[in-house]
Amino acid sequence: MALVQFIANTTFASIYGALKSEKPLWETWKTQYAWTFITYFVGAVSAGCLLKASDTLGFGVVAATFPIIFFIYLTYRMYMKNVEMATTQAEQAESYAKILENQSAALRESEERFRSAFNYAPIGIALVSIDGNWLKVNRALCDILGYTEDEFLAADFQSMLFTEDLGNTLVKIHELLSGKIPTCQLEQRYIHKSGATVWAAWSVSTAGGESGHHRPNLIFQIQDITDKKLAEQQLKYEASHDALTKLPNRAFFMTRLEQAIVNSQFNQCHKVSILFIDLDRFKIVNDSLGHVFGDRLLVGIAERLRDCLRPDDLVARLGGDEFTILVEGRYEAAEVVRIAERLQEKFAEPFNLSGHEIYSSASIGILHRSEKHLSPEDMMRDADTAMYQAKRAGKACHEVFSEEMHEDVKTTLQLETDLRKAIEREELSVFYQPIYSLKSNKIQGFEALARWHHKTLGLITPDRFISLAEEIGLIDALGEQILRKACQQGQILKKNFPADSPFTMSVNLSCKQFAKMDLIETIHRILKDTGFSPHELKLEITESVFFEHREKAVGMLHRLRDLGIEINIDDFGTGYSNLSYLMQLPISTLKIDRSFISPIDAEGHNLEIVQTILTLADSLGIKVIAEGVETEAQMEQLKKLKCEGAQGYFYSKPMSFDDTNEYLNGNEKKSAVVPSSEFKDVSVLATIQ
């Protein structure tokens, strides 16, 4: 019975224990219940002994054993509880031991990870005392600044930081240690061991001190951003400098000019001046040698501009062939003029570009700031005005801005508006100046000259409104109007023209008109509309046509010649010295400029150039007409040289259409000759040089 009870009880108990502890059934029974067989065995033997004793000694023996049995039971029960408690404590101790072991392993792993992260972090990390001494540095920081760990630990961070950045850094550290801020980030410059500058993104926070004291330490995180800063600086440089010449560009110049104006407003002794520089005829270099040589010339000019400046002056390239110089501070106005003079001297020296000697010049406008100049735009406007005045004065010179120039610009702007309206309303008229044959002393034709009588300004000289029309793109409309009127009125003038002389009408073409693709078609249409014969029309051009339009001009002039229109070269001798174009252009007549005729006197002085031109024309089979003949002596000398024709105030001043009709009818009254200065340029459609 004891054995059966033992097996049954321990089996059920083991199953329960195994399920609860998730241990094998046999292991659970063997370790926890096998030893209880002793208690079952002792209990069975004791029961047998009591049964035998009761048979021999009686039931009293059994009753006497109950207290003993109860005591043994209590003892056993207490023992079992102690065993259970010991087992529980052992299990708890084992569990705690495993937890402590796991925590210790995790702590070791965490320390290893921190140590590895500190040593192999991609950014520099350091532990620094509040005195600034390096306590611990990682490998990345050693690589960033080039020092070994021992060299770091023997120094402090202040000695490696730029002096200019140290003050702000110490302020931030003080705010961090005082609790005003939890952390801080700055951009700093450190000194590499090699002496190079290292830009760094620096962040700092506090950490507990080492054992033995309570002062906190500092954790530096230093990231190398040198490449980023260099890239930013390069981008800023490229955004503020010209890519070709490496000079500051317009944006940079305007910013500096604005700062200079502000300084001048607060300090009366702080002066500001501008030199506005525009190269003369730079386009010819590009067109003849190409843009590569043009760019090299600009680079050479930029170098010479730098050489002429004071240390604090700023030179910039505005774009194209325009440059500006900013002069500010304490100086005399004469110093700025001397800068302009030095520039002109520098430009007088030739530029050697890959074996090509190139001469260049510049027109310079000078502006000294006044109280009226409140913005950079105001100063640039007036400096530009002075520069254009220098160009009008003959180029390769400088002009200082004055209020009169500003008023002249305003007048020109108004004149531009009025000219547009005058062309739209066809208010411009045509005057005619006769051309005479020196051989027969008979009239052989007229030159048509544009005239503009302004309602308020009176008679405006052609050199003003013709050049203005070219600048604002109205020369095509103006030229077409003059040609149409000349052809219409020429049809009427022919009726009163001497029957024994062939009638011709000379009309000037501007060089700018050759840029118009349908110029030939326009001329042909006007001749067709007016019924004017192309054989009676002479078109006068200047020498610059060939150089500005070259093959295109040659082709267009040949087409005009095929229509029967003759081509004259006006103002001959005042243009380019290269005469090869005379062999290429279908030229009928050369017109000698008045500047070569006016010096001729009765004794025959100053005839050399005229004689040379006549000899050249004779060898080429080209006729010659002298312009600006004002005296009989000039006329006689030209006859001796066998010049074919002449025109000028000696014969007649330019006349209106009605006066020309009277002139042809023999009713003309030769009025006193008007001084030539009153009509500066009678070839009003010729390009103003």
C-alpha positions in Angstrom: 0.0 0.0 0.0 2.8 2.4 0.8 4.5 1.7 -2.5 1.3 2.2 -4.5 0.6 5.4 -2.6 4.2 6.7 -3.1 4.1 6.0 -6.8 0.6 7.6 -7.3 1.3 10.7 -5.2 4.8 11.4 -6.6 3.6 10.9 -10.2 0.8 13.4 -9.9 3.0 15.8 -8.0 5.8 15.5 -10.5 3.4 16.1 -13.4 2.2 19.3 -11.8 5.7 20.5 -10.9 7.0 19.7 -14.4 4.3 21.7 -16.0 4.8 24.6 -13.6 8.6 24.8 -13.9 8.7 23.7 -17.6 11.3 21.0 -16.6 11.4 17.4 -17.8 9.0 15.0 -15.8 11.8 12.6 -14.9 14.1 15.3 -13.8 11.4 16.9 -11.6 10.5 13.5 -10.0 14.1 12.5 -9.4 15.2 15.8 -7.8 12.1 16.7 -5.8 10.1 13.4 -5.0 12.3 10.3 -5.2 13.7 10.9 -1.7 10.1 10.9 -0.2 10.1 7.2 -0.6 11.9 7.0 2.7 9.0 8.7 4.5 6.6 6.3 2.9 8.8 3.4 3.9 9.3 4.6 7.5 5.5 5.2 7.8 4.7 1.8 6.6 7.2 0.1 9.0 6.0 2.2 11.9 2.4 1.3 11.2 3.3 -2.4 11.1 5.2 -2.2 14.3 2.3 -0.5 16.0 -0.1 -3.1 14.8 2.1 -5.9 16.2 2.5 -4.0 19.5 -1.2 -3.5 19.9 -1.7 -7.3 19.4 0.9 -8.0 22.1 0.6 -5.2 24.6 -2.9 -3.9 23.9 -4.4 -0.7 22.3 -2.9 1.5 25.0 0.4 1.4 23.3 -1.1 2.8 20.2 -2.7 5.6 22.1 0.6 6.4 23.8 2.3 6.8 20.5 0.0 9.5 19.2 1.8 12.4 20.8 5.1 11.2 19.5 3.5 10.7 16.0 2.0 14.2 16.2 5.4 15.7 17.2 7.1 13.9 14.4 4.5 15.2 12.0 5.0 18.8 13.1 8.7 18.4 12.9 8.4 16.9 9.4 6.1 19.7 8.4 8.5 22.3 9.7 11.3 20.6 7.9 9.3 20.5 4.7 8.6 24.2 4.9 12.2 25.0 5.6 13.1 22.9 2.6 10.6 24.7 0.5 11.8 28.1 1.7 15.4 27.1 1.1 14.5 25.9 -2.4 12.6 29.1 -3.1 15.5 31.2 -1.9 17.9 29.2 -3.9 15.8 29.7 -7.0 15.5 33.4 -6.3 19.3 33.6 -5.7 19.9 31.8 -8.9 17.5 34.2 -10.7 19.1 37.3 -9.2 22.5 35.9 -10.1 21.4 35.5 -13.7 20.0 39.0 -13.7 23.2 40.4 -12.3 25.2 38.4 -14.8 23.1 39.7 -17.6 23.4 43.3 -16.4 27.1 43.0 -16.0 27.4 41.6 -19.5 25.2 44.4 -20.8 27.2 47.0 -19.0 30.4 45.6 -20.4 28.9 45.5 -23.8 27.7 49.1 -23.4 31.1 50.3 -22.2 32.7 48.5 -25.1 30.2 50.1 -27.6 30.8 53.5 -26.1 34.5 53.1 -26.2 34.3 51.9 -29.8 31.9 54.7 -30.7 34.2 57.3 -29.0 37.3 56.0 -30.7 35.9 55.3 -34.1 33.3 58.1 -34.4 33.5 59.9 -37.8 33.5 63.3 -36.0 36.0 64.5 -33.5 35.0 64.0 -29.8 36.9 65.1 -26.8 36.6 65.3 -23.0 37.8 68.7 -21.9 38.2 70.2 -18.4 36.6 73.5 -17.6 40.1 74.9 -17.6 40.4 74.1 -21.3 42.8 71.1 -21.0 42.2 68.1 -23.3 41.5 65.1 -21.1 40.6 62.5 -23.7 40.4 62.7 -27.6 39.4 60.2 -30.2 41.1 59.3 -33.4 38.9 61.4 -35.6 39.9 64.6 -33.8 43.6 63.6 -34.1 43.1 63.2 -37.9 41.1 66.5 -38.1 43.8 68.7 -36.4 46.9 66.6 -37.2 48.1 66.2 -33.5 48.8 63.0 -31.7 46.8 62.1 -28.6 49.8 62.9 -26.4 50.2 66.3 -28.0 46.5 67.0 -27.3 46.8 66.0 -23.7 49.8 68.2 -23.2 47.9 71.3 -24.5 44.6 73.2 -24.2 42.0 73.9 -26.8 42.5 77.7 -26.6 46.0 77.3 -28.1 44.5 75.5 -31.2 41.6 78.0 -31.7 41.7 81.1 -33.8 42.1 84.2 -31.6 39.2 85.9 -33.3 36.9 83.0 -32.4 38.1 82.5 -28.8 36.1 85.3 -27.2 32.7 84.1 -28.4 33.6 80.5 -27.5 34.5 81.3 -23.9 31.3 83.3 -23.5 29.2 80.3 -24.7 31.1 77.9 -22.3 30.4 80.3 -19.4 26.7 80.4 -20.3 26.7 76.5 -20.4 28.4 76.1 -17.1 26.1 78.6 -15.4 23.1 76.8 -16.6 21.8 79.5 -18.9 21.9 77.1 -21.9 21.9 73.3 -22.1 24.1 73.1 -25.1 25.8 75.2 -27.7 26.7 75.1 -31.4 29.1 77.4 -33.3 31.3 77.5 -36.3 35.0 77.8 -35.4 38.4 78.0 -37.0 41.1 75.7 -35.6 44.8 75.7 -36.4 46.0 72.5 -37.9 49.4 71.2 -36.9 50.7 72.1 -40.4 49.4 75.7 -39.9 46.4 75.3 -42.2 43.0 76.6 -41.2 40.4 74.0 -40.3 36.8 75.1 -40.2 34.7 73.1 -37.7 31.1 72.8 -36.6 31.6 72.8 -32.8 29.0 71.7 -30.2 29.6 71.4 -26.5 27.7 70.0 -23.5 28.6 69.2 -19.9 29.4 65.8 -18.4 30.0 64.6 -14.7 33.5 65.1 -13.4 35.9 62.3 -12.7 35.9 60.5 -9.3 37.3 62.6 -6.5 35.8 66.0 -7.4 32.4 67.3 -8.5 33.4 69.9 -11.2 31.8 69.0 -14.5 33.8 68.4 -17.6 33.0 69.4 -21.2 32.3 67.2 -24.1 33.4 68.7 -27.4 32.1 67.4 -30.7 34.1 68.8 -33.6 33.1 68.1 -37.2 35.4 69.2 -40.1 33.4 71.5 -42.5 36.5 73.0 -44.3 35.4 71.6 -47.7 31.9 73.0 -47.1 33.2 76.4 -46.2 35.6 76.5 -49.1 32.7 75.5 -51.4 30.5 78.3 -49.9 33.4 80.8 -50.3 33.9 79.7 -53.9 30.2 80.1 -54.6 30.1 83.5 -53.0 33.2 84.5 -55.0 31.7 83.3 -58.2 28.4 85.1 -57.5 30.3 88.4 -56.8 33.1 88.2 -59.4 33.4 88.2 -63.1 34.4 84.8 -64.4 36.7 86.1 -67.2 38.6 89.0 -65.6 38.2 87.8 -61.9 37.2 91.4 -61.1 34.2 92.1 -58.8 31.0 92.2 -60.8 28.1 94.7 -61.0 26.3 93.2 -57.9 29.4 93.4 -55.7 30.2 96.9 -57.0 26.7 98.2 -56.3 26.8 96.8 -52.8 30.1 98.5 -52.0 28.9 101.7 -53.6 25.8 101.7 -51.4 27.9 101.2 -48.3 30.2 104.1 -49.4 27.2 106.4 -49.9 26.0 105.6 -46.3 29.4 106.3 -44.9 29.5 109.6 -46.8 26.1 110.6 -45.4 27.3 110.1 -41.8 30.8 111.5 -42.3 31.2 114.7 -44.3 34.9 114.0 -44.8 34.2 110.6 -46.5 34.1 111.3 -50.2 32.9 109.0 -53.0 33.8 109.1 -56.6 33.2 106.8 -59.6 35.1 106.4 -62.9 32.9 104.8 -65.5 35.1 103.3 -68.3 33.9 102.2 -71.7 36.3 100.8 -74.3 36.4 102.5 -77.7 35.7 100.4 -80.7 36.0 97.1 -78.8 33.6 95.5 -81.2 36.1 95.8 -84.1 38.5 93.5 -82.2 35.8 90.9 -81.7 34.7 91.1 -85.3 38.2 91.1 -86.8 40.2 88.7 -84.5 37.4 86.8 -82.8 35.9 86.6 -79.3 38.9 84.7 -78.0 41.2 87.6 -78.6 38.5 89.9 -77.4 38.4 88.1 -74.1 42.2 88.1 -73.8 42.1 91.9 -74.4 39.6 92.3 -71.6 41.8 90.3 -69.2 44.8 92.5 -70.1 42.8 95.6 -69.6 41.7 94.3 -66.2 45.3 93.9 -65.2 46.2 97.4 -66.2 43.2 98.8 -64.4 44.4 97.2 -61.2 47.9 98.7 -61.7 46.5 102.2 -61.8 44.6 102.1 -58.5 45.3 103.0 -54.9 45.2 100.0 -52.4 41.7 100.8 -51.2 40.1 101.5 -54.6 37.8 99.0 -56.1 37.6 98.2 -59.8 34.8 96.1 -61.2 33.6 94.8 -64.6 29.9 95.8 -65.2 29.7 93.6 -68.3 30.8 93.6 -71.9 33.5 96.3 -72.3 32.4 98.4 -69.4 34.4 98.8 -66.2 33.9 101.0 -63.1 36.3 102.2 -60.4 35.1 103.2 -56.9 37.2 105.7 -55.0 36.3 106.6 -51.4 37.8 108.1 -48.3 39.8 111.2 -47.8 41.3 112.5 -51.1 41.3 115.5 -53.4 39.2 115.5 -56.6 42.4 116.0 -58.6 43.6 112.5 -57.4 40.6 110.9 -59.3 41.5 112.8 -62.4 45.1 111.6 -62.1 43.8 108.0 -62.0 42.0 108.7 -65.3 45.1 110.1 -66.8 47.2 107.1 -65.6 44.6 104.9 -67.3 44.9 106.7 -70.6 48.6 106.4 -70.4 48.3 102.6 -69.8 45.9 102.3 -72.7 48.3 104.1 -75.0 50.7 101.1 -74.7 49.8 98.2 -77.1 48.5 94.8 -75.9 50.5 91.8 -77.2 47.9 89.0 -77.8 49.6 85.9 -79.3 51.7 87.9 -81.6 49.0 90.5 -82.4 49.7 94.1 -81.3 46.4 95.7 -80.4 45.9 99.3 -79.4 42.9 100.2 -77.3 41.5 103.3 -75.8 38.7 104.2 -73.4 36.2 106.9 -72.7 36.0 107.7 -69.0 33.3 109.5 -67.1 34.1 110.8 -63.7 31.5 111.6 -61.0 32.1 113.1 -57.6 29.2 112.4 -55.3 27.0 115.3 -54.2 24.1 115.6 -51.9 21.8 114.9 -54.8 23.2 111.4 -55.2 21.2 109.4 -52.7 21.5 105.9 -54.3 24.0 103.9 -56.3 21.7 104.2 -59.3 21.8 108.0 -59.1 25.6 107.9 -59.2 25.8 105.3 -62.0 23.4 107.3 -64.1 25.5 110.5 -63.9 28.8 108.7 -64.3 27.4 107.0 -67.4 26.3 110.4 -68.7 29.9 111.8 -68.2 31.3 108.8 -70.0 29.0 109.4 -73.1 30.1 113.0 -73.0 33.7 111.8 -73.3 32.7 109.7 -76.3 31.1 112.7 -78.0 34.2 114.7 -77.3 36.2 112.4 -79.5 36.8 109.3 -77.3 40.1 108.3 -75.6 39.5 111.0 -73.1 37.8 111.7 -69.7 35.1 114.1 -68.7 34.0 115.1 -65.2 30.2 115.2 -64.7 28.4 118.5 -64.3 24.8 119.5 -63.9 24.9 120.9 -67.5 25.5 117.3 -68.7 22.4 116.1 -66.8 20.3 118.8 -68.3 21.7 117.9 -71.7 20.6 114.3 -71.2 17.1 115.4 -70.2 17.0 117.5 -73.3 18.1 114.6 -75.4 15.5 112.4 -73.8 12.8 114.9 -74.7 14.3 115.3 -78.1 14.1 111.6 -78.6 10.3 111.7 -77.8 9.8 114.6 -80.2 11.8 112.9 -82.9 9.6 109.8 -82.7 6.5 112.0 -83.1 8.1 114.0 -85.9 8.9 110.9 -87.9 5.4 109.5 -87.3 3.8 112.8 -88.5 6.4 113.1 -91.3 7.3 116.6 -90.1 10.9 116.5 -91.3 11.6 118.3 -94.5 14.2 118.0 -97.3 16.6 120.8 -98.3 18.6 120.7 -101.5 22.1 121.9 -102.3 23.2 122.1 -105.9 26.2 120.3 -107.3 28.1 122.0 -110.1 30.4 120.8 -112.8 33.7 122.6 -112.6 34.3 122.0 -116.3 31.1 123.5 -117.6 30.1 125.6 -114.6 26.6 124.2 -115.0 24.4 122.6 -112.4 24.4 118.8 -112.6 22.2 117.8 -109.7 21.3 118.2 -106.1 22.1 116.6 -102.8 19.0 116.0 -100.6 19.6 117.0 -97.0 17.2 116.3 -94.0 16.1 119.3 -91.9 14.0 119.4 -88.7 12.4 122.6 -87.6 11.3 121.9 -84.0 8.2 123.8 -82.8 10.0 125.1 -79.7 13.7 124.6 -80.2 13.8 125.9 -83.8 16.1 124.5 -86.3 17.9 121.4 -85.0 21.2 120.6 -86.7 21.3 117.2 -88.5 24.3 116.0 -86.5 22.0 115.9 -83.4 18.9 114.2 -84.7 20.6 111.9 -87.2 22.9 110.3 -84.6 19.9 110.2 -82.2 17.8 108.4 -84.8 20.6 105.8 -85.2 20.9 105.3 -81.5 17.1 104.7 -80.9 16.6 102.6 -84.1 14.6 105.1 -86.1 17.1 105.7 -88.9 15.4 103.2 -91.2 12.1 105.1 -91.0 13.8 108.4 -91.2 15.9 107.4 -94.2 12.9 106.0 -96.0 11.0 109.2 -95.5 13.8 111.4 -96.8 14.3 109.2 -99.8 10.6 109.1 -100.7 10.3 112.9 -100.4 13.5 113.5 -102.4 12.2 111.3 -105.2 8.7 112.8 -105.1 10.0 116.4 -105.1 12.8 115.5 -107.6 10.1 114.6 -110.2 8.9 118.2 -109.9 12.4 119.7 -109.9 13.3 117.9 -113.1 10.7 120.0 -115.0 12.6 123.2 -114.3 16.0 121.6 -114.7 18.2 122.8 -117.7 17.4 120.5 -120.6 21.1 120.3 -121.6 22.1 118.8 -118.2 21.3 115.3 -117.0 19.3 115.6 -113.7 20.7 113.6 -110.6 19.5 113.5 -107.0 22.0 112.4 -104.4 20.6 111.0 -101.2 22.6 109.8 -98.2 22.3 106.3 -96.7 23.3 105.7 -93.1 25.6 102.8 -92.4 23.0 101.5 -89.9 20.5 101.1 -92.8 22.6 98.3 -94.3 21.6 96.1 -91.3 18.1 96.0 -92.7 17.6 92.9 -94.8 15.0 94.4 -97.1 16.9 97.7 -97.8 17.1 97.0 -101.6 13.4 96.1 -101.8 12.5 99.3 -99.9 14.5 101.5 -102.3 13.1 99.7 -105.3 9.5 100.1 -104.0 10.0 103.9 -103.4 11.4 104.3 -107.0 8.4 102.4 -108.3 5.9 104.4 -106.2 7.3 107.8 -107.1 8.1 107.0 -110.7 11.7 108.3 -110.2 14.3 106.8 -112.5 17.0 104.7 -110.7 19.5 106.1 -113.3 18.9 109.6 -111.8 19.4 108.5 -108.2 22.8 108.6 -106.5 23.1 107.0 -103.0 25.9 108.4 -100.8 27.5 106.2 -98.2 30.5 106.6 -95.9 33.6 104.4 -95.8 32.5 102.7 -92.6 29.9 100.7 -94.5 32.5 98.4 -95.8 34.1 97.8 -92.5 30.9 97.3 -90.5 29.1 95.1 -93.0 31.9 93.9 -95.3 30.6 91.1 -97.7 27.0 91.9 -97.0 27.5 95.6 -98.0 29.4 94.7 -101.1 26.6 92.4 -102.2 23.9 95.0 -101.5 25.7 97.8 -103.3 26.2 95.6 -106.4 22.5 94.9 -106.4 21.8 98.6 -106.2 24.3 99.2 -109.1 22.5 96.6 -111.1 19.3 98.6 -110.7 21.1 101.6 -112.3 21.7 103.5 -109.1 25.1 105.1 -108.8 27.1 104.8 -105.5 29.1 107.7 -104.1 31.5 107.7 -101.2 30.7 110.7 -98.9 33.2 112.4 -96.6 36.1 110.6 -98.3 39.4 110.7 -96.4 38.0 111.0 -92.9 37.4 107.3 -92.4 39.8 104.3 -92.5 43.1 104.4 -94.2 42.6 101.0 -95.9 41.6 101.7 -99.5 41.2 98.2 -100.6 37.4 98.6 -100.5 37.7 101.0 -103.5 38.5 98.0 -105.6 35.6 95.9 -104.3 32.7 98.4 -104.1 30.9 99.6 -107.3 31.7 103.2 -106.7 31.0 106.0 -109.2 32.2 109.1 -107.4 34.3 110.1 -104.4 33.2 113.2 -102.5 36.2 114.9 -100.8 35.4 116.0 -97.3 35.2 119.8 -96.5 38.0 119.5 -94.0 40.5 119.0 -96.9 38.9 121.9 -99.0 38.7 124.6 -96.4 42.5 125.0 -95.9 43.0 125.7 -99.6 43.9 129.4 -100.3 44.5 131.5 -103.4 48.2 130.7 -103.4 47.4 127.0 -103.8 48.6 125.9 -100.3 47.3 122.7 -98.7 46.5 121.0 -101.9 48.6 117.8 -101.3 45.8 115.6 -99.9 43.3 116.7 -102.5 45.8 116.1 -105.3 46.5 112.6 -103.9 42.8 111.8 -103.8 42.3 113.0 -107.4 45.3 111.0 -108.6 43.9 107.9 -106.9 40.4 108.4 -108.3 41.8 109.0 -111.8 43.7 105.7 -111.7 40.6 103.9 -110.7 38.3 105.7 -113.2 36.2 107.3 -110.4 34.8 110.8 -110.5 35.5 113.4 -107.7 33.3 116.0 -106.2 34.6 118.5 -103.6 32.4 119.4 -100.7 32.4 122.6 -98.7 33.6 125.0 -101.5 33.1 128.5 -100.0 35.5 130.8 -102.0 36.3 131.5 -105.6 40.0 130.7 -104.9 39.1 127.2 -103.7 37.0 126.7 -106.9 39.8 127.9 -109.1 42.4 125.7 -107.5 40.1 122.7 -107.9 39.6 123.5 -111.5 43.4 123.5 -112.0 43.5 120.0 -110.4 40.8 118.9 -112.9 38.3 118.0 -110.2 34.9 117.1 -111.9 32.4 118.7 -109.5 31.9 120.9 -106.5 29.2 122.0 -104.0 29.2 124.4 -101.2 28.2 127.9 -100.0 30.1 129.5 -102.9 27.4 128.2 -105.1 24.4 128.0 -102.8 23.4 127.1 -99.3 20.9 124.3 -98.8 17.5 125.5 -99.9 13.9 124.4 -99.2 11.9 122.8 -102.0 10.2 126.1 -103.0 13.4 128.0 -102.9 15.1 125.4 -105.1 12.3 125.7 -107.7 12.9 129.5 -107.8 16.6 128.8 -108.0 16.1 126.7 -111.1 13.8 129.3 -112.6 16.6 131.9 -112.4 14.9 133.9 -109.7 17.4 133.0 -107.0 18.9 135.7 -105.0 22.3 134.8 -103.7 22.1 135.8 -100.1 25.2 136.4 -98.0 27.0 133.1 -97.4 26.1 131.6 -94.1 29.2 130.7 -92.1 29.8 127.0 -92.3 29.6 126.7 -88.5 25.8 127.2 -88.7 25.5 123.9 -90.6 28.1 121.6 -89.1 27.2 118.6 -91.3 25.3 118.9 -94.5 25.6 115.1 -95.2 23.0 114.6 -92.6 22.3 110.9 -93.2 26.0 110.0 -93.2 27.2 108.1 -90.2 28.5 110.6 -87.6 32.1 109.5 -86.9 
